[in-house]
Amino acid sequence: MENISENVSLSEEMLLKENERIDDLQRNHYKIIQDPDRFCFGMDAVLLSGFARAKEGDRVLDLGTGTGIIPILMEAKTCAAHLAGLEIQPDSADMARRSVKLNGLEEKIEIVTGDIKEAVSLFGPASFDVVTCNPPYMTEHHGLINPGAPKAIARHELLCTLEDVISQAGRLVKPGGNFYMVHRPFRLADIFVLLRQYKIEPKRMKLVYPFVDKEPNMVLIEANRGGRPRMTVEKPLIVYREPGVYTDEIYEVYGY
């Protein structure tokens, strides 16, 4: 990902606020506005956008969209008809809307400010073919320093829990529709229990390893509303061939 803030046009600069920058997403010439002092998207969001599938005409919702990275990347990678992002932090939602405008995607992507716990009330039950989420990974007080900081809200279950995410996703996705999530492997037992509790059957899983000889540090999961029990575990994804050098599969996901 390339930082292009020094070469922005006047029209682009007008969309920026203090401390913000524009980064090149390397897809369809799309760009995104970010504030390094708040929270910048990571590899997990990019991997989720590559793992999730959306067919032509699908309606897609991203829960806890942050600055809108997943809807923007999925618009570039899929033929979805409409994408929405739900974000509880007003500043992040505002940044996402400006990124949508920056890319001229106002007719395709909608950013809504609201609480994941109220998502069904906001959008209506069974209103999406695909739901995605890159939720906070850490339980409420795990390593918590500043509970009010945007980074803390993005990383810790302060404003929503794993159960909040899965219970809402199970009602938002249409019967036969899919829910996609990226999380940490240490939460897998909780994830599977909750998916089945809310009638979303795990169907596909991919573990992500930083190096071939290290433990996995991410997991990508696809679950189907009302699906039959049977899950495919895909071949692992290795991030680095050697320190500082991505594998070919990572370069492909990023579009390099």
C-alpha positions as CSV (number, residue, x, y, z in Angstrom):
1,M,0.0,0.0,0.0
2,E,1.4,3.4,-1.0
3,N,1.1,6.6,0.9
4,I,0.2,9.3,-1.7
5,S,-0.7,12.2,0.7
6,E,2.1,14.4,-0.7
7,N,0.7,14.2,-4.3
8,V,-3.0,14.7,-3.6
9,S,-5.0,17.0,-5.8
10,L,-6.8,20.1,-4.6
11,S,-10.1,18.3,-4.7
12,E,-8.7,15.4,-2.7
13,E,-7.1,17.7,-0.2
14,M,-10.5,19.3,0.5
15,L,-11.7,16.0,1.8
16,L,-8.9,15.7,4.3
17,K,-9.0,16.8,7.9
18,E,-6.1,17.4,10.3
19,N,-3.6,14.5,10.6
20,E,-5.3,12.6,7.8
21,R,-3.6,11.1,4.8
22,I,-4.6,9.4,1.5
23,D,-3.3,5.9,0.8
24,D,-3.4,4.0,-2.5
25,L,-5.2,0.7,-2.3
26,Q,-3.7,-0.8,-5.5
27,R,-7.1,-1.8,-6.7
28,N,-9.1,0.0,-9.4
29,H,-7.1,3.2,-8.6
30,Y,-9.1,3.3,-5.3
31,K,-7.8,5.3,-2.4
32,I,-8.6,5.5,1.3
33,I,-8.4,8.3,3.9
34,Q,-6.8,7.3,7.2
35,D,-5.6,9.0,10.4
36,P,-2.5,7.2,11.8
37,D,-3.3,8.6,15.3
38,R,-6.7,6.8,15.3
39,F,-6.6,3.5,13.6
40,C,-5.3,2.3,10.2
41,F,-6.6,-0.9,8.6
42,G,-4.4,-4.0,8.7
43,M,-3.7,-7.1,6.7
44,D,-6.6,-8.8,8.4
45,A,-9.1,-6.5,6.6
46,V,-7.4,-7.1,3.2
47,L,-7.4,-10.8,3.7
48,L,-11.0,-10.9,4.6
49,S,-11.9,-8.9,1.5
50,G,-10.2,-11.5,-0.6
51,F,-11.7,-14.5,1.3
52,A,-15.3,-13.3,1.2
53,R,-17.3,-14.0,-1.9
54,A,-20.2,-12.0,-3.4
55,K,-22.1,-12.8,-6.5
56,E,-23.4,-10.4,-9.1
57,G,-26.4,-8.6,-7.7
58,D,-25.6,-9.4,-4.1
59,R,-26.2,-7.0,-1.2
60,V,-23.3,-6.9,1.2
61,L,-23.0,-5.5,4.8
62,D,-19.8,-5.0,6.7
63,L,-20.3,-4.8,10.5
64,G,-17.9,-2.4,12.3
65,T,-16.5,-1.1,9.0
66,G,-14.1,1.4,10.5
67,T,-12.9,3.6,7.7
68,G,-14.7,1.6,5.1
69,I,-11.8,-0.5,3.8
70,I,-13.7,-3.8,3.4
71,P,-16.7,-2.4,1.4
72,I,-14.3,-0.4,-0.8
73,L,-12.1,-3.4,-1.5
74,M,-15.0,-5.7,-2.1
75,E,-16.6,-3.3,-4.5
76,A,-13.3,-3.5,-6.5
77,K,-13.0,-7.3,-6.2
78,T,-16.6,-8.5,-6.7
79,C,-19.8,-7.8,-8.7
80,A,-21.9,-7.0,-5.7
81,A,-24.8,-4.6,-6.5
82,H,-24.8,-2.7,-3.2
83,L,-22.5,-2.5,-0.2
84,A,-23.1,-1.0,3.2
85,G,-20.8,-0.4,6.2
86,L,-22.0,0.0,9.8
87,E,-19.7,1.9,12.2
88,I,-20.4,3.2,15.7
89,Q,-17.6,5.8,15.9
90,P,-18.9,9.0,14.2
91,D,-15.4,10.2,13.2
92,S,-14.5,6.8,11.6
93,A,-17.9,6.7,9.8
94,D,-17.3,10.2,8.5
95,M,-13.9,9.3,7.3
96,A,-15.4,6.2,5.5
97,R,-18.0,8.4,3.8
98,R,-15.3,10.8,2.6
99,S,-13.3,7.8,1.2
100,V,-16.4,6.6,-0.6
101,K,-16.8,10.1,-2.1
102,L,-13.1,10.2,-3.0
103,N,-13.6,7.1,-5.1
104,G,-16.9,8.2,-6.7
105,L,-18.7,5.2,-5.1
106,E,-21.7,7.0,-3.5
107,E,-24.1,5.0,-5.7
108,K,-22.6,1.7,-4.7
109,I,-21.5,2.1,-1.0
110,E,-23.5,3.4,1.9
111,I,-21.9,4.1,5.3
112,V,-24.3,4.1,8.3
113,T,-23.4,5.4,11.8
114,G,-24.8,3.0,14.3
115,D,-24.4,0.2,16.9
116,I,-23.8,-3.4,15.8
117,K,-26.1,-4.5,18.6
118,E,-28.9,-2.6,16.8
119,A,-28.0,-3.7,13.2
120,V,-31.1,-5.7,12.6
121,S,-33.3,-2.8,13.7
122,L,-31.4,-0.5,11.4
123,F,-31.4,-2.6,8.2
124,G,-34.1,-5.2,8.7
125,P,-33.9,-9.0,9.1
126,A,-32.7,-11.1,6.2
127,S,-31.8,-8.0,4.2
128,F,-28.3,-9.0,2.9
129,D,-26.9,-11.9,0.9
130,V,-23.5,-11.5,2.5
131,V,-22.4,-10.1,5.9
132,T,-18.7,-9.5,6.7
133,C,-17.0,-8.5,9.9
134,N,-13.4,-7.8,11.2
135,P,-14.4,-7.5,14.9
136,P,-12.4,-6.6,18.0
137,Y,-10.3,-9.6,18.8
138,M,-9.5,-9.1,22.5
139,T,-11.8,-9.6,25.4
140,E,-12.8,-6.4,27.3
141,H,-9.8,-5.9,29.6
142,H,-7.1,-7.9,27.9
143,G,-4.1,-5.5,27.8
144,L,-6.4,-2.5,27.8
145,I,-4.8,0.9,28.4
146,N,-7.2,3.6,27.2
147,P,-10.8,2.4,27.0
148,G,-12.0,5.5,25.1
149,A,-9.3,5.5,22.4
150,P,-10.4,4.6,18.8
151,K,-7.7,1.9,18.7
152,A,-8.9,0.4,21.9
153,I,-12.5,0.3,20.6
154,A,-11.3,-1.4,17.4
155,R,-9.2,-4.0,19.2
156,H,-11.2,-4.8,22.3
157,E,-14.7,-5.9,23.0
158,L,-15.7,-2.7,24.6
159,L,-18.8,-1.7,22.5
160,C,-19.8,-5.1,21.2
161,T,-18.9,-8.8,21.9
162,L,-18.3,-11.7,19.7
163,E,-21.9,-12.9,20.5
164,D,-23.3,-9.5,19.5
165,V,-21.6,-9.8,16.1
166,I,-22.6,-13.4,15.4
167,S,-26.2,-13.0,16.7
168,Q,-26.8,-10.0,14.5
169,A,-25.1,-11.5,11.5
170,G,-27.3,-14.6,11.8
171,R,-30.5,-12.4,11.5
172,L,-29.2,-10.0,8.9
173,V,-28.1,-12.5,6.3
174,K,-30.8,-14.2,4.2
175,P,-31.4,-17.9,4.4
176,G,-28.7,-19.5,2.3
177,G,-26.6,-16.4,2.6
178,N,-23.0,-16.3,3.9
179,F,-21.3,-14.6,6.9
180,Y,-17.5,-14.0,6.6
181,M,-15.3,-13.1,9.5
182,V,-11.6,-12.8,10.4
183,H,-10.5,-13.5,13.9
184,R,-7.8,-15.0,16.1
185,P,-7.4,-18.8,16.4
186,F,-7.5,-18.7,20.2
187,R,-11.2,-17.7,19.9
188,L,-12.2,-20.6,17.6
189,A,-14.0,-22.6,20.2
190,D,-16.2,-19.6,21.1
191,I,-16.7,-18.8,17.4
192,F,-18.0,-22.3,16.4
193,V,-20.3,-22.6,19.5
194,L,-21.9,-19.2,18.7
195,L,-22.2,-19.8,15.0
196,R,-24.2,-23.0,15.6
197,Q,-26.2,-21.3,18.4
198,Y,-27.4,-18.7,15.9
199,K,-28.0,-21.1,13.1
200,I,-25.0,-20.1,10.9
201,E,-23.1,-23.3,10.0
202,P,-19.3,-23.1,9.6
203,K,-18.6,-24.1,6.0
204,R,-15.0,-23.0,5.1
205,M,-11.9,-22.1,7.2
206,K,-8.4,-20.9,6.3
207,L,-5.7,-20.4,8.9
208,V,-3.1,-17.7,8.3
209,Y,0.5,-18.1,9.4
210,P,3.1,-15.3,9.6
211,F,5.8,-17.8,8.7
212,V,5.7,-21.5,7.7
213,D,7.3,-22.6,11.0
214,K,5.2,-20.3,13.3
215,E,1.7,-20.7,14.9
216,P,-1.2,-19.3,13.0
217,N,-2.2,-15.8,14.1
218,M,-5.4,-15.3,12.1
219,V,-8.3,-17.4,10.9
220,L,-10.8,-16.7,8.1
221,I,-14.2,-18.3,8.4
222,E,-17.2,-18.6,6.1
223,A,-20.5,-19.7,7.6
224,N,-23.9,-20.3,5.9
225,R,-27.3,-19.5,7.3
226,G,-29.2,-22.7,7.5
227,G,-26.3,-24.7,5.9
228,R,-25.8,-28.4,6.6
229,P,-22.9,-29.6,8.8
230,R,-19.7,-30.0,6.8
231,M,-16.7,-27.7,6.8
232,T,-13.8,-27.5,4.4
233,V,-10.4,-26.5,5.9
234,E,-8.5,-24.9,3.1
235,K,-4.7,-25.0,2.7
236,P,-3.0,-22.5,5.0
237,L,-2.0,-19.0,3.9
238,I,1.6,-18.1,4.7
239,V,2.3,-14.4,4.9
240,Y,6.1,-14.1,4.7
241,R,8.5,-16.2,2.6
242,E,11.3,-14.6,4.7
243,P,11.4,-11.5,6.9
244,G,10.1,-8.5,4.9
245,V,9.2,-10.6,1.8
246,Y,5.6,-11.6,1.2
247,T,4.6,-14.9,-0.4
248,D,3.2,-14.8,-3.9
249,E,-0.3,-15.4,-2.5
250,I,-0.1,-12.3,-0.3
251,Y,1.0,-10.2,-3.3
252,E,-2.0,-11.6,-5.2
253,V,-4.4,-10.6,-2.5
254,Y,-3.0,-7.1,-2.3
255,G,-3.1,-6.8,-6.1
256,Y,0.6,-6.2,-6.6
